[in-house]
């Protein structure tokens, strides 16, 4: 009798091994990230305000302005851009591009992470420590932003927010962009009416609205308003300063801030604000470039900070006094590993002062003293209880000491460490 070798135990075992290997390989392969698809705006990307109905109010716009069927009733200024007559061919084309982009964006970005109707909520964009990262977000209807919203990511990250009904923001709310996020990659797809809060509100991103848009008095909109209905704007000037990066790094007990702009128009400068646990505090100012079409780099150092976590933000101000919060970043100062260590002083050699840092592995009474080469104590820099995991920084003023070699001695519990220092006058 002839056997069917395809069903033999050996062949079956081989097939089972092959399938097992393929399953293991599949499990080992990294997951493929699904990227967000930005709407293709076409001609509409050149517009600051684009409406199918009437445009009313008073504001200064960065971009073209136009309506397909309504009228422009108010003081809408667009320096360097064009305010088109109603129904102009360019406006019709741009409006068609906008409506197509809106529909395609919904199809290209289905689903998304659900956000409650009233947001932000705990751990979802509420502060710099819990920002929203790139992705698609579906906001429950009716959508309402009732507090400051924090977004963090790189300059290439895309944020898409979808509201199936109405969308509004509370007066005074601000959208904060951190670590390089740019407003050009933030999109709000709204099926119902949009109302942006008045007062000191700062809104970031392009709104693609299927009906009407209303912007409250003196609010700032850093983006485009594209609506398939009427648009009413009584906002402050939109500041066309495009920031492409903002970073904060720790350098010992100093915070070094660096930021860059791609373009600037009428830019007076940047206020630097800092917050640790309470309110924001102005800590410095850096002058802007005025008007510039080339990249600019800026920096600021916030010196001699106490150990802790700090958040910084940039307030960009134009020559007319209007302002916009551009970015925020976080830095940790003086937080160290829990180990017993006396760092080398800096500078070394020094004249007449030098800085010494130390950390502990355990809490306890600690002394840091300085001796000359005769074994005589010449200074006590620290004498008290110190905490583990905290970096301490002290300064030796040697203006009354003579040139020579000195020893810094750190003692805590049964641990001791020494470092040599050279005073050279």
C-alpha positions, 0 to 999 in steps of 0.5 A: 500500500502506498503511503501519503508522505505529506501526512507523515509525522515527520512532515507534520512536525516540520510544519509545526516547527516552521509555524512556531518559528514564524510566530516567535519571529512575529512576536519579536518584530517591533510594533509598527507605529501608526502615524497621523496624517496631516490635512493637505490644505492646498491654497487654504494654507496661505489664509489666516481667515477663510470663510464661506459666510461673512467675516466680521470684527477687528483684528490683524491677521498673518495670512490672506483673508477671504470669503466666498459668499459673505462680506468682510464687515469690520477692520480686518488687516493683513499686512504683507498679505491679501484681503480678497474681494468676496467670491474671488477665484483664489478664495473659491479655490482655497475654500474647496481645498479646505472642505476637501482637507476637512473631509479627508482628514477625518477619513485618514485619521479614524478613531483616536484617543478619547478625551472627556468633553470638558478637558484637560483632565488629570494626567491628560495635558493638565501641566508640563509634567503631564502633556499630551503627546502626538496623536489623534484625539477624539473629544466627546461632544460638546467639547470644552477646553476649561483650562490651560492645555500642554502639548509636548513633542518634536517639530515634526510631531502632528496633533489632531483634535476631532470634535463631532459637535461644538467646541469652545475654550474658556476665557483666559486659557492658554495652549502651551507648546513644549520641546519644539512643537510647532503650531503648523502641526496642530489641527482642530477638526470641528463639526459644530460651531467654535467659540474661543474664549476672550481675555488673555486666551492664547490658542494654537493651531489651525481650525477646520470648522464645518460651521461658524467660528467666533473669537472673543475680544483680545484673545490671541489666535496663533494659527488659521481660522478656516470655516464653512460658515461665518467668522467673527473675530475681535482678537488681538494681533496674531504674532507671526513669530515662528519658534522652532525649538525651546530647551532647558538644561541643568548646568550645576545649579544653573538652568540654561535656556536655548530657543530658535525662531525661523522667522520674526515680524515686529518682534520686540523680544522675549520675556522668560518666566519661571514656575516651581510650585506657585505662580509664574515669575518673570526672571529675564528678558532677551531682545528680539530681532525685530523683523527677520526672515532667517533663523535666529538663536537665543539663550538665557541662563537662570543662575544660582537656583535652589535644588528642585524641578522648574518649568520655564516658558517664553512670552514673545512680545511685539513692538505694539505690546501684544504678546503670546506664550510660545513654548515651555520646558522643564528642568531638574536642578540639584537632584542627584543620585543618593551617594556619598560624594565630594566633587572637585571644586571649580574653578581649580586653581582659583582666585579668590573664590571657588564652588564645592558640591557634595551629595550624601547616601544617607541623611545625617549631620554633616560638616564640610571644612577647609584645612591648610597644609599645616592641618589648621582649619581655615573655614567651615562651609557646612555644619548641619543636617543634610538630606540624601539625594540632594546636591549641596553647593557651597562657596569658599571665599579665600580673599583673606587666605594666602596662596597655596594648597588647601584640603576640603574635608567632607564628613557625615556619619562614619564616612569621610572624603577629601579633595585638594584645592589650589589657591593661586593669587 
